[in-house]
Amino acid sequence: MLEELKKEVCNANLELVRRGVVIYTWGNVSGIDREKGIVIIKPSGVDYSSMSPEDMVAVDLETGKTVEGKWNPSSDTKTHLEIYRNFPDAGGVTHTHSINAIAFAQAGMDIPALGTTHADYFYGGIPCTRALTEDEVKSDYELSTGKVIVETIRERNIEPLAVPGVVVRNHGPFTWGKNADASVYHAVVMENVAEMALKTLLLNPNAEMAQYILDKHYMRKHGPNAYYGQKSGT
């Protein structure tokens, strides 16, 4: 099972490159085997062009210790683990430094839900966390990053899979999903809706979308009576 998860996580990391949301070694994807309590994550600083499933690193969910792999795990591992520990439906986590989502993080602004593309995947604005304190940065930066993500989602009373991502103030986007592939998908969507929102706000700083449009577009894909797409077997 871990070998299959390594393949999935490796391919998910490479998908970030294919979709143009990472360059060099910027970004990482992980996936989790909940039964084993093992997280598979990209190795730290390894170039995407030469990366293979054998390069993926297995770490223990609770201790964070490497249990398998020849490389050091991503420097963001503690952030991923904190998300998994607190969002039990998360099966994959992605972090990128994509430009437009970063712009909102650096501005300290939520990515507002201004159109139906956003509404199809995020049920409301994508929140920006508060800035980390100096003590949080100095004591355990990556763990503190995970904690402020969890804090933001909980304080805003957000269902994690309804808004599967945040932008961390001055840092960048983290997304999650039911598996590694879904978390990457959400990262790519976030970058695109961030670009749309940025351009929209340049044209009209007062732009907005009615709640009933947000409701309709999100619910037709994700609600109890969702009807978007094809039914299985048809």
mmCIF file of the C-alpha atoms, coordinates in Angstrom:
data_MODEL
# 
_entry.id   MODEL 
# 
loop_
_atom_site.group_PDB 
_atom_site.id 
_atom_site.type_symbol 
_atom_site.label_atom_id 
_atom_site.label_alt_id 
_atom_site.label_comp_id 
_atom_site.label_asym_id 
_atom_site.label_entity_id 
_atom_site.label_seq_id 
_atom_site.pdbx_PDB_ins_code 
_atom_site.Cartn_x 
_atom_site.Cartn_y 
_atom_site.Cartn_z 
_atom_site.occupancy 
_atom_site.B_iso_or_equiv 
_atom_site.pdbx_formal_charge 
_atom_site.auth_seq_id 
_atom_site.auth_comp_id 
_atom_site.auth_asym_id 
_atom_site.auth_atom_id 
_atom_site.pdbx_PDB_model_num 
ATOM 1   C CA . MET A 1 1   ? 0.000   0.000  0.000   1.00 0.00 ? 1   MET A CA 1 
ATOM 2   C CA . LEU A 1 2   ? 2.811   2.434  0.790   1.00 0.00 ? 2   LEU A CA 1 
ATOM 3   C CA . GLU A 1 3   ? 4.390   1.772  -2.612  1.00 0.00 ? 3   GLU A CA 1 
ATOM 4   C CA . GLU A 1 4   ? 1.155   2.736  -4.333  1.00 0.00 ? 4   GLU A CA 1 
ATOM 5   C CA . LEU A 1 5   ? 0.859   5.842  -2.171  1.00 0.00 ? 5   LEU A CA 1 
ATOM 6   C CA . LYS A 1 6   ? 4.440   6.801  -3.044  1.00 0.00 ? 6   LYS A CA 1 
ATOM 7   C CA . LYS A 1 7   ? 3.541   6.607  -6.752  1.00 0.00 ? 7   LYS A CA 1 
ATOM 8   C CA . GLU A 1 8   ? 0.427   8.689  -6.186  1.00 0.00 ? 8   GLU A CA 1 
ATOM 9   C CA . VAL A 1 9   ? 2.275   11.344 -4.180  1.00 0.00 ? 9   VAL A CA 1 
ATOM 10  C CA . CYS A 1 10  ? 5.170   11.503 -6.641  1.00 0.00 ? 10  CYS A CA 1 
ATOM 11  C CA . ASN A 1 11  ? 2.790   11.955 -9.569  1.00 0.00 ? 11  ASN A CA 1 
ATOM 12  C CA . ALA A 1 12  ? 0.854   14.598 -7.634  1.00 0.00 ? 12  ALA A CA 1 
ATOM 13  C CA . ASN A 1 13  ? 4.063   16.545 -7.058  1.00 0.00 ? 13  ASN A CA 1 
ATOM 14  C CA . LEU A 1 14  ? 4.913   16.323 -10.765 1.00 0.00 ? 14  LEU A CA 1 
ATOM 15  C CA . GLU A 1 15  ? 1.411   17.549 -11.603 1.00 0.00 ? 15  GLU A CA 1 
ATOM 16  C CA . LEU A 1 16  ? 2.287   20.841 -9.885  1.00 0.00 ? 16  LEU A CA 1 
ATOM 17  C CA . VAL A 1 17  ? 5.013   21.309 -12.484 1.00 0.00 ? 17  VAL A CA 1 
ATOM 18  C CA . ARG A 1 18  ? 2.760   20.263 -15.356 1.00 0.00 ? 18  ARG A CA 1 
ATOM 19  C CA . ARG A 1 19  ? 0.151   22.805 -14.256 1.00 0.00 ? 19  ARG A CA 1 
ATOM 20  C CA . GLY A 1 20  ? 2.696   25.591 -13.887 1.00 0.00 ? 20  GLY A CA 1 
ATOM 21  C CA . VAL A 1 21  ? 2.133   26.372 -10.209 1.00 0.00 ? 21  VAL A CA 1 
ATOM 22  C CA . VAL A 1 22  ? 5.677   25.564 -9.039  1.00 0.00 ? 22  VAL A CA 1 
ATOM 23  C CA . ILE A 1 23  ? 9.184   26.223 -10.315 1.00 0.00 ? 23  ILE A CA 1 
ATOM 24  C CA . TYR A 1 24  ? 12.550  24.877 -9.153  1.00 0.00 ? 24  TYR A CA 1 
ATOM 25  C CA . THR A 1 25  ? 11.863  23.040 -5.863  1.00 0.00 ? 25  THR A CA 1 
ATOM 26  C CA . TRP A 1 26  ? 9.111   25.385 -4.644  1.00 0.00 ? 26  TRP A CA 1 
ATOM 27  C CA . GLY A 1 27  ? 6.241   23.345 -3.294  1.00 0.00 ? 27  GLY A CA 1 
ATOM 28  C CA . ASN A 1 28  ? 5.345   19.942 -1.919  1.00 0.00 ? 28  ASN A CA 1 
ATOM 29  C CA . VAL A 1 29  ? 2.557   17.395 -1.845  1.00 0.00 ? 29  VAL A CA 1 
ATOM 30  C CA . SER A 1 30  ? 1.848   14.650 0.662   1.00 0.00 ? 30  SER A CA 1 
ATOM 31  C CA . GLY A 1 31  ? -0.648  11.832 1.072   1.00 0.00 ? 31  GLY A CA 1 
ATOM 32  C CA . ILE A 1 32  ? -1.646  9.765  4.090   1.00 0.00 ? 32  ILE A CA 1 
ATOM 33  C CA . ASP A 1 33  ? -2.379  6.149  4.905   1.00 0.00 ? 33  ASP A CA 1 
ATOM 34  C CA . ARG A 1 34  ? -4.744  6.639  7.844   1.00 0.00 ? 34  ARG A CA 1 
ATOM 35  C CA . GLU A 1 35  ? -4.773  2.970  8.839   1.00 0.00 ? 35  GLU A CA 1 
ATOM 36  C CA . LYS A 1 36  ? -1.003  2.846  9.184   1.00 0.00 ? 36  LYS A CA 1 
ATOM 37  C CA . GLY A 1 37  ? -0.647  6.408  10.457  1.00 0.00 ? 37  GLY A CA 1 
ATOM 38  C CA . ILE A 1 38  ? 1.995   7.067  7.793   1.00 0.00 ? 38  ILE A CA 1 
ATOM 39  C CA . VAL A 1 39  ? 2.376   10.198 5.661   1.00 0.00 ? 39  VAL A CA 1 
ATOM 40  C CA . ILE A 1 40  ? 4.234   10.071 2.340   1.00 0.00 ? 40  ILE A CA 1 
ATOM 41  C CA . ILE A 1 41  ? 5.785   13.410 1.384   1.00 0.00 ? 41  ILE A CA 1 
ATOM 42  C CA . LYS A 1 42  ? 8.152   14.942 -1.136  1.00 0.00 ? 42  LYS A CA 1 
ATOM 43  C CA . PRO A 1 43  ? 11.817  15.043 -0.065  1.00 0.00 ? 43  PRO A CA 1 
ATOM 44  C CA . SER A 1 44  ? 13.324  18.409 0.785   1.00 0.00 ? 44  SER A CA 1 
ATOM 45  C CA . GLY A 1 45  ? 15.076  20.282 -2.015  1.00 0.00 ? 45  GLY A CA 1 
ATOM 46  C CA . VAL A 1 46  ? 15.004  17.467 -4.581  1.00 0.00 ? 46  VAL A CA 1 
ATOM 47  C CA . ASP A 1 47  ? 14.509  18.698 -8.130  1.00 0.00 ? 47  ASP A CA 1 
ATOM 48  C CA . TYR A 1 48  ? 11.258  17.680 -9.807  1.00 0.00 ? 48  TYR A CA 1 
ATOM 49  C CA . SER A 1 49  ? 13.005  16.729 -13.049 1.00 0.00 ? 49  SER A CA 1 
ATOM 50  C CA . SER A 1 50  ? 14.742  13.751 -11.460 1.00 0.00 ? 50  SER A CA 1 
ATOM 51  C CA . MET A 1 51  ? 12.153  12.786 -8.854  1.00 0.00 ? 51  MET A CA 1 
ATOM 52  C CA . SER A 1 52  ? 10.706  9.261  -8.693  1.00 0.00 ? 52  SER A CA 1 
ATOM 53  C CA . PRO A 1 53  ? 8.416   7.351  -6.299  1.00 0.00 ? 53  PRO A CA 1 
ATOM 54  C CA . GLU A 1 54  ? 11.502  5.885  -4.614  1.00 0.00 ? 54  GLU A CA 1 
ATOM 55  C CA . ASP A 1 55  ? 12.484  9.414  -3.545  1.00 0.00 ? 55  ASP A CA 1 
ATOM 56  C CA . MET A 1 56  ? 9.315   9.913  -1.489  1.00 0.00 ? 56  MET A CA 1 
ATOM 57  C CA . VAL A 1 57  ? 9.742   9.870  2.289   1.00 0.00 ? 57  VAL A CA 1 
ATOM 58  C CA . ALA A 1 58  ? 7.500   8.079  4.794   1.00 0.00 ? 58  ALA A CA 1 
ATOM 59  C CA . VAL A 1 59  ? 7.003   9.751  8.167   1.00 0.00 ? 59  VAL A CA 1 
ATOM 60  C CA . ASP A 1 60  ? 5.023   8.781  11.234  1.00 0.00 ? 60  ASP A CA 1 
ATOM 61  C CA . LEU A 1 61  ? 1.884   10.906 11.638  1.00 0.00 ? 61  LEU A CA 1 
ATOM 62  C CA . GLU A 1 62  ? 2.210   11.300 15.400  1.00 0.00 ? 62  GLU A CA 1 
ATOM 63  C CA . THR A 1 63  ? 5.962   11.538 15.958  1.00 0.00 ? 63  THR A CA 1 
ATOM 64  C CA . GLY A 1 64  ? 7.007   13.080 12.638  1.00 0.00 ? 64  GLY A CA 1 
ATOM 65  C CA . LYS A 1 65  ? 9.964   10.708 12.510  1.00 0.00 ? 65  LYS A CA 1 
ATOM 66  C CA . THR A 1 66  ? 11.100  9.271  9.195   1.00 0.00 ? 66  THR A CA 1 
ATOM 67  C CA . VAL A 1 67  ? 10.248  5.586  8.984   1.00 0.00 ? 67  VAL A CA 1 
ATOM 68  C CA . GLU A 1 68  ? 11.329  4.982  5.396   1.00 0.00 ? 68  GLU A CA 1 
ATOM 69  C CA . GLY A 1 69  ? 13.284  6.882  2.759   1.00 0.00 ? 69  GLY A CA 1 
ATOM 70  C CA . LYS A 1 70  ? 16.804  7.908  1.782   1.00 0.00 ? 70  LYS A CA 1 
ATOM 71  C CA . TRP A 1 71  ? 16.199  11.683 1.908   1.00 0.00 ? 71  TRP A CA 1 
ATOM 72  C CA . ASN A 1 72  ? 15.128  14.225 4.483   1.00 0.00 ? 72  ASN A CA 1 
ATOM 73  C CA . PRO A 1 73  ? 11.384  14.948 4.214   1.00 0.00 ? 73  PRO A CA 1 
ATOM 74  C CA . SER A 1 74  ? 10.091  18.339 3.081   1.00 0.00 ? 74  SER A CA 1 
ATOM 75  C CA . SER A 1 75  ? 10.880  21.213 5.429   1.00 0.00 ? 75  SER A CA 1 
ATOM 76  C CA . ASP A 1 76  ? 7.090   21.784 5.578   1.00 0.00 ? 76  ASP A CA 1 
ATOM 77  C CA . THR A 1 77  ? 6.401   18.299 6.950   1.00 0.00 ? 77  THR A CA 1 
ATOM 78  C CA . LYS A 1 78  ? 5.295   19.508 10.384  1.00 0.00 ? 78  LYS A CA 1 
ATOM 79  C CA . THR A 1 79  ? 2.715   21.765 8.745   1.00 0.00 ? 79  THR A CA 1 
ATOM 80  C CA . HIS A 1 80  ? 1.300   18.857 6.734   1.00 0.00 ? 80  HIS A CA 1 
ATOM 81  C CA . LEU A 1 81  ? 1.159   16.640 9.814   1.00 0.00 ? 81  LEU A CA 1 
ATOM 82  C CA . GLU A 1 82  ? -0.717  19.258 11.843  1.00 0.00 ? 82  GLU A CA 1 
ATOM 83  C CA . ILE A 1 83  ? -3.334  19.521 9.088   1.00 0.00 ? 83  ILE A CA 1 
ATOM 84  C CA . TYR A 1 84  ? -3.778  15.733 8.993   1.00 0.00 ? 84  TYR A CA 1 
ATOM 85  C CA . ARG A 1 85  ? -4.061  15.494 12.774  1.00 0.00 ? 85  ARG A CA 1 
ATOM 86  C CA . ASN A 1 86  ? -6.840  18.083 12.893  1.00 0.00 ? 86  ASN A CA 1 
ATOM 87  C CA . PHE A 1 87  ? -8.725  17.520 9.634   1.00 0.00 ? 87  PHE A CA 1 
ATOM 88  C CA . PRO A 1 88  ? -9.559  13.794 9.621   1.00 0.00 ? 88  PRO A CA 1 
ATOM 89  C CA . ASP A 1 89  ? -11.116 13.922 6.141   1.00 0.00 ? 89  ASP A CA 1 
ATOM 90  C CA . ALA A 1 90  ? -7.913  15.265 4.578   1.00 0.00 ? 90  ALA A CA 1 
ATOM 91  C CA . GLY A 1 91  ? -6.148  12.578 2.556   1.00 0.00 ? 91  GLY A CA 1 
ATOM 92  C CA . GLY A 1 92  ? -3.666  14.848 0.806   1.00 0.00 ? 92  GLY A CA 1 
ATOM 93  C CA . VAL A 1 93  ? -2.028  18.243 1.391   1.00 0.00 ? 93  VAL A CA 1 
ATOM 94  C CA . THR A 1 94  ? -0.345  20.605 -1.089  1.00 0.00 ? 94  THR A CA 1 
ATOM 95  C CA . HIS A 1 95  ? 1.792   23.704 -0.602  1.00 0.00 ? 95  HIS A CA 1 
ATOM 96  C CA . THR A 1 96  ? 2.896   25.975 -3.439  1.00 0.00 ? 96  THR A CA 1 
ATOM 97  C CA . HIS A 1 97  ? 4.334   29.430 -3.973  1.00 0.00 ? 97  HIS A CA 1 
ATOM 98  C CA . SER A 1 98  ? 2.000   30.251 -6.868  1.00 0.00 ? 98  SER A CA 1 
ATOM 99  C CA . ILE A 1 99  ? 2.121   33.948 -7.723  1.00 0.00 ? 99  ILE A CA 1 
ATOM 100 C CA . ASN A 1 100 ? -1.459  35.158 -7.492  1.00 0.00 ? 100 ASN A CA 1 
ATOM 101 C CA . ALA A 1 101 ? -2.334  33.253 -4.327  1.00 0.00 ? 101 ALA A CA 1 
ATOM 102 C CA . ILE A 1 102 ? 0.920   34.548 -2.819  1.00 0.00 ? 102 ILE A CA 1 
ATOM 103 C CA . ALA A 1 103 ? -0.150  38.105 -3.663  1.00 0.00 ? 103 ALA A CA 1 
ATOM 104 C CA . PHE A 1 104 ? -3.190  37.728 -1.401  1.00 0.00 ? 104 PHE A CA 1 
ATOM 105 C CA . ALA A 1 105 ? -1.051  36.124 1.326   1.00 0.00 ? 105 ALA A CA 1 
ATOM 106 C CA . GLN A 1 106 ? 1.436   39.007 1.191   1.00 0.00 ? 106 GLN A CA 1 
ATOM 107 C CA . ALA A 1 107 ? -1.372  41.557 1.218   1.00 0.00 ? 107 ALA A CA 1 
ATOM 108 C CA . GLY A 1 108 ? -2.939  39.808 4.207   1.00 0.00 ? 108 GLY A CA 1 
ATOM 109 C CA . MET A 1 109 ? -6.241  39.426 2.368   1.00 0.00 ? 109 MET A CA 1 
ATOM 110 C CA . ASP A 1 110 ? -8.760  36.653 1.879   1.00 0.00 ? 110 ASP A CA 1 
ATOM 111 C CA . ILE A 1 111 ? -9.323  35.554 -1.703  1.00 0.00 ? 111 ILE A CA 1 
ATOM 112 C CA . PRO A 1 112 ? -12.948 36.665 -2.087  1.00 0.00 ? 112 PRO A CA 1 
ATOM 113 C CA . ALA A 1 113 ? -15.589 34.570 -3.803  1.00 0.00 ? 113 ALA A CA 1 
ATOM 114 C CA . LEU A 1 114 ? -16.504 36.817 -6.724  1.00 0.00 ? 114 LEU A CA 1 
ATOM 115 C CA . GLY A 1 115 ? -17.656 34.386 -9.381  1.00 0.00 ? 115 GLY A CA 1 
ATOM 116 C CA . THR A 1 116 ? -18.974 30.955 -10.185 1.00 0.00 ? 116 THR A CA 1 
ATOM 117 C CA . THR A 1 117 ? -15.565 29.411 -10.946 1.00 0.00 ? 117 THR A CA 1 
ATOM 118 C CA . HIS A 1 118 ? -14.588 30.058 -7.340  1.00 0.00 ? 118 HIS A CA 1 
ATOM 119 C CA . ALA A 1 119 ? -17.982 28.874 -6.081  1.00 0.00 ? 119 ALA A CA 1 
ATOM 120 C CA . ASP A 1 120 ? -17.656 25.536 -7.862  1.00 0.00 ? 120 ASP A CA 1 
ATOM 121 C CA . TYR A 1 121 ? -14.779 24.518 -5.572  1.00 0.00 ? 121 TYR A CA 1 
ATOM 122 C CA . PHE A 1 122 ? -14.653 26.798 -2.517  1.00 0.00 ? 122 PHE A CA 1 
ATOM 123 C CA . TYR A 1 123 ? -17.827 27.493 -0.545  1.00 0.00 ? 123 TYR A CA 1 
ATOM 124 C CA . GLY A 1 124 ? -16.927 31.066 0.318   1.00 0.00 ? 124 GLY A CA 1 
ATOM 125 C CA . GLY A 1 125 ? -13.839 33.217 0.479   1.00 0.00 ? 125 GLY A CA 1 
ATOM 126 C CA . ILE A 1 126 ? -10.483 31.508 0.923   1.00 0.00 ? 126 ILE A CA 1 
ATOM 127 C CA . PRO A 1 127 ? -9.218  32.801 4.269   1.00 0.00 ? 127 PRO A CA 1 
ATOM 128 C CA . CYS A 1 128 ? -5.896  34.415 4.962   1.00 0.00 ? 128 CYS A CA 1 
ATOM 129 C CA . THR A 1 129 ? -4.457  33.517 8.351   1.00 0.00 ? 129 THR A CA 1 
ATOM 130 C CA . ARG A 1 130 ? -3.154  36.007 10.851  1.00 0.00 ? 130 ARG A CA 1 
ATOM 131 C CA . ALA A 1 131 ? 0.569   36.686 10.888  1.00 0.00 ? 131 ALA A CA 1 
ATOM 132 C CA . LEU A 1 132 ? 2.641   34.397 13.065  1.00 0.00 ? 132 LEU A CA 1 
ATOM 133 C CA . THR A 1 133 ? 4.116   36.000 16.155  1.00 0.00 ? 133 THR A CA 1 
ATOM 134 C CA . GLU A 1 134 ? 7.872   36.294 16.597  1.00 0.00 ? 134 GLU A CA 1 
ATOM 135 C CA . ASP A 1 135 ? 7.751   33.622 19.291  1.00 0.00 ? 135 ASP A CA 1 
ATOM 136 C CA . GLU A 1 136 ? 5.816   31.261 17.006  1.00 0.00 ? 136 GLU A CA 1 
ATOM 137 C CA . VAL A 1 137 ? 8.353   31.716 14.233  1.00 0.00 ? 137 VAL A CA 1 
ATOM 138 C CA . LYS A 1 138 ? 11.351  31.241 16.509  1.00 0.00 ? 138 LYS A CA 1 
ATOM 139 C CA . SER A 1 139 ? 10.002  28.330 18.552  1.00 0.00 ? 139 SER A CA 1 
ATOM 140 C CA . ASP A 1 140 ? 8.772   25.956 15.828  1.00 0.00 ? 140 ASP A CA 1 
ATOM 141 C CA . TYR A 1 141 ? 8.001   27.746 12.583  1.00 0.00 ? 141 TYR A CA 1 
ATOM 142 C CA . GLU A 1 142 ? 6.554   24.888 10.532  1.00 0.00 ? 142 GLU A CA 1 
ATOM 143 C CA . LEU A 1 143 ? 4.432   23.509 13.369  1.00 0.00 ? 143 LEU A CA 1 
ATOM 144 C CA . SER A 1 144 ? 3.182   27.025 14.140  1.00 0.00 ? 144 SER A CA 1 
ATOM 145 C CA . THR A 1 145 ? 2.223   27.399 10.488  1.00 0.00 ? 145 THR A CA 1 
ATOM 146 C CA . GLY A 1 146 ? 0.086   24.279 10.740  1.00 0.00 ? 146 GLY A CA 1 
ATOM 147 C CA . LYS A 1 147 ? -1.468  25.493 13.967  1.00 0.00 ? 147 LYS A CA 1 
ATOM 148 C CA . VAL A 1 148 ? -2.426  28.878 12.516  1.00 0.00 ? 148 VAL A CA 1 
ATOM 149 C CA . ILE A 1 149 ? -4.060  27.143 9.542   1.00 0.00 ? 149 ILE A CA 1 
ATOM 150 C CA . VAL A 1 150 ? -6.152  24.978 11.886  1.00 0.00 ? 150 VAL A CA 1 
ATOM 151 C CA . GLU A 1 151 ? -6.906  28.003 14.087  1.00 0.00 ? 151 GLU A CA 1 
ATOM 152 C CA . THR A 1 152 ? -8.166  29.997 11.094  1.00 0.00 ? 152 THR A CA 1 
ATOM 153 C CA . ILE A 1 153 ? -10.466 27.264 9.822   1.00 0.00 ? 153 ILE A CA 1 
ATOM 154 C CA . ARG A 1 154 ? -11.918 26.621 13.269  1.00 0.00 ? 154 ARG A CA 1 
ATOM 155 C CA . GLU A 1 155 ? -12.336 30.253 14.304  1.00 0.00 ? 155 GLU A CA 1 
ATOM 156 C CA . ARG A 1 156 ? -14.227 30.965 11.091  1.00 0.00 ? 156 ARG A CA 1 
ATOM 157 C CA . ASN A 1 157 ? -16.376 27.867 11.585  1.00 0.00 ? 157 ASN A CA 1 
ATOM 158 C CA . ILE A 1 158 ? -15.417 26.487 8.164   1.00 0.00 ? 158 ILE A CA 1 
ATOM 159 C CA . GLU A 1 159 ? -15.937 22.882 7.137   1.00 0.00 ? 159 GLU A CA 1 
ATOM 160 C CA . PRO A 1 160 ? -12.428 21.908 5.948   1.00 0.00 ? 160 PRO A CA 1 
ATOM 161 C CA . LEU A 1 161 ? -13.527 20.138 2.767   1.00 0.00 ? 161 LEU A CA 1 
ATOM 162 C CA . ALA A 1 162 ? -15.986 22.921 1.856   1.00 0.00 ? 162 ALA A CA 1 
ATOM 163 C CA . VAL A 1 163 ? -13.158 25.471 1.748   1.00 0.00 ? 163 VAL A CA 1 
ATOM 164 C CA . PRO A 1 164 ? -10.161 23.173 1.223   1.00 0.00 ? 164 PRO A CA 1 
ATOM 165 C CA . GLY A 1 165 ? -7.392  25.708 1.531   1.00 0.00 ? 165 GLY A CA 1 
ATOM 166 C CA . VAL A 1 166 ? -5.988  28.881 3.048   1.00 0.00 ? 166 VAL A CA 1 
ATOM 167 C CA . VAL A 1 167 ? -3.328  31.434 2.315   1.00 0.00 ? 167 VAL A CA 1 
ATOM 168 C CA . VAL A 1 168 ? -0.893  31.816 5.194   1.00 0.00 ? 168 VAL A CA 1 
ATOM 169 C CA . ARG A 1 169 ? -0.082  35.475 5.851   1.00 0.00 ? 169 ARG A CA 1 
ATOM 170 C CA . ASN A 1 170 ? 3.226   36.496 4.199   1.00 0.00 ? 170 ASN A CA 1 
ATOM 171 C CA . HIS A 1 171 ? 3.827   32.881 3.168   1.00 0.00 ? 171 HIS A CA 1 
ATOM 172 C CA . GLY A 1 172 ? 1.461   31.271 0.700   1.00 0.00 ? 172 GLY A CA 1 
ATOM 173 C CA . PRO A 1 173 ? -1.235  28.735 -0.084  1.00 0.00 ? 173 PRO A CA 1 
ATOM 174 C CA . PHE A 1 174 ? -1.885  25.366 1.521   1.00 0.00 ? 174 PHE A CA 1 
ATOM 175 C CA . THR A 1 175 ? -4.661  23.170 0.170   1.00 0.00 ? 175 THR A CA 1 
ATOM 176 C CA . TRP A 1 176 ? -6.025  19.752 1.041   1.00 0.00 ? 176 TRP A CA 1 
ATOM 177 C CA . GLY A 1 177 ? -8.459  17.202 -0.323  1.00 0.00 ? 177 GLY A CA 1 
ATOM 178 C CA . LYS A 1 178 ? -9.640  13.606 -0.086  1.00 0.00 ? 178 LYS A CA 1 
ATOM 179 C CA . ASN A 1 179 ? -6.306  12.468 -1.543  1.00 0.00 ? 179 ASN A CA 1 
ATOM 180 C CA . ALA A 1 180 ? -3.050  13.884 -2.887  1.00 0.00 ? 180 ALA A CA 1 
ATOM 181 C CA . ASP A 1 181 ? -4.490  14.430 -6.373  1.00 0.00 ? 181 ASP A CA 1 
ATOM 182 C CA . ALA A 1 182 ? -7.459  16.363 -4.993  1.00 0.00 ? 182 ALA A CA 1 
ATOM 183 C CA . SER A 1 183 ? -5.206  18.605 -2.924  1.00 0.00 ? 183 SER A CA 1 
ATOM 184 C CA . VAL A 1 184 ? -3.208  19.460 -6.069  1.00 0.00 ? 184 VAL A CA 1 
ATOM 185 C CA . TYR A 1 185 ? -6.403  20.113 -7.986  1.00 0.00 ? 185 TYR A CA 1 
ATOM 186 C CA . HIS A 1 186 ? -7.484  22.570 -5.306  1.00 0.00 ? 186 HIS A CA 1 
ATOM 187 C CA . ALA A 1 187 ? -4.080  24.273 -5.398  1.00 0.00 ? 187 ALA A CA 1 
ATOM 188 C CA . VAL A 1 188 ? -4.383  24.802 -9.153  1.00 0.00 ? 188 VAL A CA 1 
ATOM 189 C CA . VAL A 1 189 ? -7.965  26.062 -8.823  1.00 0.00 ? 189 VAL A CA 1 
ATOM 190 C CA . MET A 1 190 ? -6.931  28.395 -6.001  1.00 0.00 ? 190 MET A CA 1 
ATOM 191 C CA . GLU A 1 191 ? -4.206  29.949 -8.137  1.00 0.00 ? 191 GLU A CA 1 
ATOM 192 C CA . ASN A 1 192 ? -6.638  30.510 -11.004 1.00 0.00 ? 192 ASN A CA 1 
ATOM 193 C CA . VAL A 1 193 ? -9.418  32.027 -8.898  1.00 0.00 ? 193 VAL A CA 1 
ATOM 194 C CA . ALA A 1 194 ? -6.831  34.200 -7.133  1.00 0.00 ? 194 ALA A CA 1 
ATOM 195 C CA . GLU A 1 195 ? -5.776  35.586 -10.513 1.00 0.00 ? 195 GLU A CA 1 
ATOM 196 C CA . MET A 1 196 ? -9.423  36.166 -11.456 1.00 0.00 ? 196 MET A CA 1 
ATOM 197 C CA . ALA A 1 197 ? -10.115 37.920 -8.151  1.00 0.00 ? 197 ALA A CA 1 
ATOM 198 C CA . LEU A 1 198 ? -7.014  40.095 -8.421  1.00 0.00 ? 198 LEU A CA 1 
ATOM 199 C CA . LYS A 1 199 ? -7.935  41.295 -11.905 1.00 0.00 ? 199 LYS A CA 1 
ATOM 200 C CA . THR A 1 200 ? -11.577 41.759 -10.938 1.00 0.00 ? 200 THR A CA 1 
ATOM 201 C CA . LEU A 1 201 ? -10.664 43.915 -7.947  1.00 0.00 ? 201 LEU A CA 1 
ATOM 202 C CA . LEU A 1 202 ? -8.392  46.040 -10.142 1.00 0.00 ? 202 LEU A CA 1 
ATOM 203 C CA . LEU A 1 203 ? -11.345 46.722 -12.438 1.00 0.00 ? 203 LEU A CA 1 
ATOM 204 C CA . ASN A 1 204 ? -13.894 47.090 -9.661  1.00 0.00 ? 204 ASN A CA 1 
ATOM 205 C CA . PRO A 1 205 ? -12.741 47.237 -6.017  1.00 0.00 ? 205 PRO A CA 1 
ATOM 206 C CA . ASN A 1 206 ? -16.389 46.872 -4.939  1.00 0.00 ? 206 ASN A CA 1 
ATOM 207 C CA . ALA A 1 207 ? -17.075 43.665 -6.882  1.00 0.00 ? 207 ALA A CA 1 
ATOM 208 C CA . GLU A 1 208 ? -19.084 40.998 -5.095  1.00 0.00 ? 208 GLU A CA 1 
ATOM 209 C CA . MET A 1 209 ? -21.233 37.927 -5.680  1.00 0.00 ? 209 MET A CA 1 
ATOM 210 C CA . ALA A 1 210 ? -24.631 37.229 -4.158  1.00 0.00 ? 210 ALA A CA 1 
ATOM 211 C CA . GLN A 1 211 ? -24.845 34.388 -1.641  1.00 0.00 ? 211 GLN A CA 1 
ATOM 212 C CA . TYR A 1 212 ? -27.566 32.634 -3.630  1.00 0.00 ? 212 TYR A CA 1 
ATOM 213 C CA . ILE A 1 213 ? -25.243 32.333 -6.648  1.00 0.00 ? 213 ILE A CA 1 
ATOM 214 C CA . LEU A 1 214 ? -22.487 30.940 -4.444  1.00 0.00 ? 214 LEU A CA 1 
ATOM 215 C CA . ASP A 1 215 ? -24.971 28.475 -2.934  1.00 0.00 ? 215 ASP A CA 1 
ATOM 216 C CA . LYS A 1 216 ? -26.269 27.324 -6.307  1.00 0.00 ? 216 LYS A CA 1 
ATOM 217 C CA . HIS A 1 217 ? -22.897 26.700 -7.893  1.00 0.00 ? 217 HIS A CA 1 
ATOM 218 C CA . TYR A 1 218 ? -21.326 24.984 -4.908  1.00 0.00 ? 218 TYR A CA 1 
ATOM 219 C CA . MET A 1 219 ? -24.345 22.838 -4.111  1.00 0.00 ? 219 MET A CA 1 
ATOM 220 C CA . ARG A 1 220 ? -24.933 21.641 -7.657  1.00 0.00 ? 220 ARG A CA 1 
ATOM 221 C CA . LYS A 1 221 ? -21.492 20.017 -7.477  1.00 0.00 ? 221 LYS A CA 1 
ATOM 222 C CA . HIS A 1 222 ? -21.157 19.151 -3.811  1.00 0.00 ? 222 HIS A CA 1 
ATOM 223 C CA . GLY A 1 223 ? -24.573 19.329 -2.167  1.00 0.00 ? 223 GLY A CA 1 
ATOM 224 C CA . PRO A 1 224 ? -26.858 16.417 -1.192  1.00 0.00 ? 224 PRO A CA 1 
ATOM 225 C CA . ASN A 1 225 ? -28.758 16.795 -4.475  1.00 0.00 ? 225 ASN A CA 1 
ATOM 226 C CA . ALA A 1 226 ? -25.731 17.497 -6.668  1.00 0.00 ? 226 ALA A CA 1 
ATOM 227 C CA . TYR A 1 227 ? -26.399 17.030 -10.359 1.00 0.00 ? 227 TYR A CA 1 
ATOM 228 C CA . TYR A 1 228 ? -23.239 18.285 -12.090 1.00 0.00 ? 228 TYR A CA 1 
ATOM 229 C CA . GLY A 1 229 ? -21.455 15.699 -14.251 1.00 0.00 ? 229 GLY A CA 1 
ATOM 230 C CA . GLN A 1 230 ? -22.415 12.153 -15.162 1.00 0.00 ? 230 GLN A CA 1 
ATOM 231 C CA . LYS A 1 231 ? -23.915 9.488  -12.939 1.00 0.00 ? 231 LYS A CA 1 
ATOM 232 C CA . SER A 1 232 ? -21.892 6.292  -12.621 1.00 0.00 ? 232 SER A CA 1 
ATOM 233 C CA . GLY A 1 233 ? -22.807 3.718  -15.208 1.00 0.00 ? 233 GLY A CA 1 
ATOM 234 C CA . THR A 1 234 ? -24.100 6.290  -17.714 1.00 0.00 ? 234 THR A CA 1 
# 
